[in-house]
Amino acid sequence: MISIYLVSAVVLAYLFGSIPTAVWFGQAFYGVDVREYGSGNAGATNTFRVLGPKAGAVVMFVDIFKGFTSTNLAYLIEAGQSTSNVQFVNYQLALGVIAVLGHLFPVFAGFRGGKGVATLFGMILAIHAPAALLCVTVFIVILLTTHYVSLSSIMAGFTFPFSIAFLFKTSIPSVLLYGIAICALILITHQKNIERLLKGHESKVYLFKNKKKKI
């Protein structure tokens, strides 16, 4: 049954996801549209590459919050109808995906968005916090050892389905299917990064260097 709560949650999830954090932050504090540099994407990875780790961290955390908040709009739906645990998680998954689509195709930035990894992580954090923390650990370890944000994001994304299937052994099939979908989405949105990684042309990010990359 379609209710005002469901419609409101869907609309809000897309609008939250559509907030172009990288674009607005870059323009407000650096006078730069990150989409005009680096990979051309309006996401945390390209912000790290173009504006440096401090700006990249701000964008990443806001984008994570977007995904987390949008996913938890399921509580708004629950306020309008009784739901089982499985139904509630399915609502979370649907709203999280809508937020990611908003990030990929933001109405506030001419539908030119980022790759959605940080927003995906916020969604994972809302649905399965232990798996999300494991993904963070993998991301940090890979980033500190290789200095590739894209590779760190890819490996963290692939950690989620494996962890929920073999480590946490989820009993909700849709969560596992979502994890597999994450892998497919990451491969699709990171094709150019993967090509650059294979050719050795991918830019590196050094978290503990204060020097900002020149544009």
Contacts in CASP RR format, 6 or more apart in sequence:
PFRMAT RR
TARGET T0000
AUTHOR 0000-0000-0000
METHOD contacts of the structure
MODEL  1
MISIYLVSAVVLAYLFGSIPTAVWFGQAFYGVDVREYGSGNAGATNTFRV
LGPKAGAVVMFVDIFKGFTSTNLAYLIEAGQSTSNVQFVNYQLALGVIAV
LGHLFPVFAGFRGGKGVATLFGMILAIHAPAALLCVTVFIVILLTTHYVS
LSSIMAGFTFPFSIAFLFKTSIPSVLLYGIAICALILITHQKNIERLLKG
HESKVYLFKNKKKKI
1 81 0 8 1.000
3 77 0 8 1.000
3 80 0 8 1.000
3 81 0 8 1.000
5 76 0 8 1.000
5 77 0 8 1.000
5 79 0 8 1.000
5 80 0 8 1.000
5 81 0 8 1.000
6 77 0 8 1.000
8 76 0 8 1.000
9 73 0 8 1.000
9 74 0 8 1.000
9 76 0 8 1.000
9 77 0 8 1.000
9 91 0 8 1.000
9 95 0 8 1.000
10 94 0 8 1.000
10 95 0 8 1.000
10 98 0 8 1.000
12 70 0 8 1.000
12 73 0 8 1.000
12 76 0 8 1.000
13 70 0 8 1.000
13 71 0 8 1.000
13 73 0 8 1.000
13 95 0 8 1.000
13 96 0 8 1.000
13 98 0 8 1.000
13 99 0 8 1.000
14 98 0 8 1.000
14 99 0 8 1.000
14 101 0 8 1.000
14 102 0 8 1.000
14 107 0 8 1.000
15 107 0 8 1.000
16 66 0 8 1.000
16 67 0 8 1.000
16 69 0 8 1.000
16 70 0 8 1.000
16 99 0 8 1.000
17 66 0 8 1.000
17 67 0 8 1.000
17 70 0 8 1.000
17 98 0 8 1.000
17 99 0 8 1.000
17 100 0 8 1.000
17 101 0 8 1.000
17 102 0 8 1.000
17 103 0 8 1.000
17 106 0 8 1.000
17 119 0 8 1.000
18 102 0 8 1.000
18 103 0 8 1.000
18 105 0 8 1.000
18 106 0 8 1.000
18 107 0 8 1.000
18 108 0 8 1.000
18 109 0 8 1.000
19 62 0 8 1.000
19 66 0 8 1.000
19 106 0 8 1.000
19 108 0 8 1.000
20 42 0 8 1.000
20 106 0 8 1.000
20 108 0 8 1.000
20 109 0 8 1.000
20 113 0 8 1.000
21 43 0 8 1.000
21 44 0 8 1.000
21 58 0 8 1.000
21 59 0 8 1.000
21 62 0 8 1.000
21 63 0 8 1.000
21 66 0 8 1.000
22 34 0 8 1.000
22 35 0 8 1.000
22 41 0 8 1.000
22 42 0 8 1.000
22 43 0 8 1.000
22 44 0 8 1.000
22 46 0 8 1.000
22 47 0 8 1.000
22 56 0 8 1.000
22 59 0 8 1.000
22 63 0 8 1.000
22 114 0 8 1.000
23 33 0 8 1.000
23 34 0 8 1.000
23 35 0 8 1.000
23 42 0 8 1.000
23 109 0 8 1.000
23 113 0 8 1.000
25 47 0 8 1.000
25 55 0 8 1.000
25 58 0 8 1.000
25 59 0 8 1.000
25 62 0 8 1.000
26 32 0 8 1.000
26 33 0 8 1.000
26 34 0 8 1.000
26 47 0 8 1.000
26 51 0 8 1.000
26 55 0 8 1.000
27 33 0 8 1.000
29 55 0 8 1.000
30 51 0 8 1.000
30 55 0 8 1.000
32 50 0 8 1.000
32 51 0 8 1.000
32 215 0 8 1.000
34 40 0 8 1.000
34 41 0 8 1.000
34 42 0 8 1.000
34 43 0 8 1.000
34 46 0 8 1.000
34 47 0 8 1.000
34 50 0 8 1.000
34 51 0 8 1.000
35 41 0 8 1.000
35 42 0 8 1.000
35 46 0 8 1.000
35 112 0 8 1.000
35 113 0 8 1.000
37 46 0 8 1.000
37 49 0 8 1.000
37 50 0 8 1.000
37 215 0 8 1.000
38 46 0 8 1.000
38 49 0 8 1.000
38 50 0 8 1.000
38 203 0 8 1.000
39 45 0 8 1.000
39 46 0 8 1.000
39 49 0 8 1.000
39 192 0 8 1.000
39 193 0 8 1.000
40 46 0 8 1.000
41 113 0 8 1.000
41 114 0 8 1.000
41 115 0 8 1.000
42 106 0 8 1.000
42 109 0 8 1.000
42 112 0 8 1.000
42 113 0 8 1.000
42 114 0 8 1.000
43 59 0 8 1.000
43 63 0 8 1.000
43 103 0 8 1.000
43 113 0 8 1.000
43 114 0 8 1.000
43 115 0 8 1.000
43 116 0 8 1.000
43 118 0 8 1.000
44 56 0 8 1.000
44 59 0 8 1.000
44 60 0 8 1.000
44 63 0 8 1.000
44 117 0 8 1.000
44 118 0 8 1.000
44 149 0 8 1.000
45 115 0 8 1.000
45 117 0 8 1.000
45 149 0 8 1.000
45 150 0 8 1.000
45 153 0 8 1.000
45 193 0 8 1.000
46 114 0 8 1.000
47 55 0 8 1.000
47 56 0 8 1.000
47 59 0 8 1.000
47 60 0 8 1.000
48 55 0 8 1.000
48 56 0 8 1.000
48 57 0 8 1.000
48 60 0 8 1.000
48 149 0 8 1.000
48 205 0 8 1.000
49 149 0 8 1.000
49 203 0 8 1.000
49 205 0 8 1.000
49 213 0 8 1.000
50 213 0 8 1.000
50 215 0 8 1.000
51 212 0 8 1.000
51 213 0 8 1.000
52 205 0 8 1.000
52 212 0 8 1.000
52 213 0 8 1.000
53 205 0 8 1.000
53 206 0 8 1.000
53 207 0 8 1.000
53 208 0 8 1.000
53 209 0 8 1.000
59 118 0 8 1.000
60 118 0 8 1.000
61 118 0 8 1.000
63 103 0 8 1.000
63 116 0 8 1.000
63 118 0 8 1.000
63 119 0 8 1.000
64 118 0 8 1.000
64 119 0 8 1.000
64 121 0 8 1.000
64 122 0 8 1.000
64 125 0 8 1.000
65 122 0 8 1.000
66 99 0 8 1.000
66 103 0 8 1.000
66 118 0 8 1.000
66 119 0 8 1.000
66 122 0 8 1.000
67 96 0 8 1.000
67 99 0 8 1.000
67 100 0 8 1.000
67 119 0 8 1.000
67 120 0 8 1.000
67 121 0 8 1.000
67 122 0 8 1.000
67 123 0 8 1.000
67 126 0 8 1.000
68 122 0 8 1.000
68 123 0 8 1.000
68 125 0 8 1.000
68 126 0 8 1.000
70 95 0 8 1.000
70 96 0 8 1.000
70 98 0 8 1.000
70 99 0 8 1.000
70 119 0 8 1.000
70 123 0 8 1.000
71 92 0 8 1.000
71 93 0 8 1.000
71 95 0 8 1.000
71 96 0 8 1.000
71 99 0 8 1.000
71 122 0 8 1.000
71 123 0 8 1.000
71 126 0 8 1.000
71 127 0 8 1.000
72 92 0 8 1.000
72 126 0 8 1.000
73 95 0 8 1.000
74 88 0 8 1.000
74 91 0 8 1.000
74 92 0 8 1.000
74 95 0 8 1.000
77 83 0 8 1.000
77 91 0 8 1.000
78 88 0 8 1.000
78 91 0 8 1.000
83 91 0 8 1.000
86 172 0 8 1.000
86 174 0 8 1.000
89 127 0 8 1.000
89 172 0 8 1.000
89 174 0 8 1.000
89 175 0 8 1.000
90 174 0 8 1.000
92 123 0 8 1.000
92 126 0 8 1.000
92 127 0 8 1.000
93 123 0 8 1.000
93 127 0 8 1.000
93 174 0 8 1.000
93 175 0 8 1.000
93 178 0 8 1.000
96 119 0 8 1.000
96 123 0 8 1.000
96 126 0 8 1.000
97 123 0 8 1.000
97 178 0 8 1.000
99 119 0 8 1.000
99 123 0 8 1.000
100 116 0 8 1.000
100 119 0 8 1.000
100 120 0 8 1.000
100 123 0 8 1.000
100 185 0 8 1.000
103 113 0 8 1.000
103 114 0 8 1.000
103 116 0 8 1.000
103 119 0 8 1.000
104 113 0 8 1.000
104 114 0 8 1.000
104 115 0 8 1.000
104 116 0 8 1.000
104 189 0 8 1.000
105 111 0 8 1.000
105 113 0 8 1.000
106 112 0 8 1.000
106 113 0 8 1.000
114 189 0 8 1.000
115 153 0 8 1.000
115 186 0 8 1.000
115 189 0 8 1.000
115 190 0 8 1.000
116 189 0 8 1.000
117 153 0 8 1.000
117 156 0 8 1.000
117 157 0 8 1.000
117 186 0 8 1.000
117 189 0 8 1.000
120 157 0 8 1.000
120 182 0 8 1.000
120 185 0 8 1.000
121 132 0 8 1.000
121 135 0 8 1.000
121 136 0 8 1.000
121 156 0 8 1.000
122 132 0 8 1.000
124 131 0 8 1.000
124 132 0 8 1.000
124 135 0 8 1.000
124 160 0 8 1.000
125 132 0 8 1.000
127 175 0 8 1.000
128 160 0 8 1.000
128 164 0 8 1.000
128 168 0 8 1.000
128 170 0 8 1.000
128 175 0 8 1.000
130 168 0 8 1.000
131 159 0 8 1.000
131 160 0 8 1.000
131 163 0 8 1.000
131 164 0 8 1.000
131 167 0 8 1.000
131 168 0 8 1.000
132 160 0 8 1.000
134 159 0 8 1.000
134 163 0 8 1.000
134 167 0 8 1.000
135 156 0 8 1.000
135 157 0 8 1.000
135 159 0 8 1.000
135 160 0 8 1.000
135 163 0 8 1.000
136 156 0 8 1.000
138 152 0 8 1.000
138 155 0 8 1.000
138 156 0 8 1.000
138 159 0 8 1.000
139 152 0 8 1.000
139 153 0 8 1.000
139 155 0 8 1.000
139 156 0 8 1.000
140 152 0 8 1.000
142 148 0 8 1.000
142 151 0 8 1.000
142 152 0 8 1.000
142 155 0 8 1.000
142 156 0 8 1.000
143 149 0 8 1.000
143 152 0 8 1.000
143 205 0 8 1.000
143 207 0 8 1.000
144 207 0 8 1.000
146 152 0 8 1.000
146 204 0 8 1.000
147 204 0 8 1.000
147 205 0 8 1.000
147 206 0 8 1.000
148 197 0 8 1.000
148 202 0 8 1.000
148 204 0 8 1.000
148 205 0 8 1.000
149 205 0 8 1.000
150 190 0 8 1.000
150 193 0 8 1.000
150 194 0 8 1.000
150 196 0 8 1.000
150 197 0 8 1.000
150 202 0 8 1.000
151 193 0 8 1.000
151 197 0 8 1.000
151 202 0 8 1.000
153 186 0 8 1.000
153 190 0 8 1.000
154 186 0 8 1.000
154 187 0 8 1.000
154 190 0 8 1.000
154 193 0 8 1.000
154 194 0 8 1.000
157 182 0 8 1.000
157 183 0 8 1.000
157 186 0 8 1.000
158 183 0 8 1.000
158 186 0 8 1.000
160 179 0 8 1.000
160 182 0 8 1.000
161 176 0 8 1.000
161 179 0 8 1.000
161 180 0 8 1.000
161 182 0 8 1.000
161 183 0 8 1.000
164 170 0 8 1.000
164 175 0 8 1.000
164 176 0 8 1.000
164 179 0 8 1.000
165 176 0 8 1.000
170 176 0 8 1.000
187 194 0 8 1.000
193 202 0 8 1.000
196 202 0 8 1.000
END
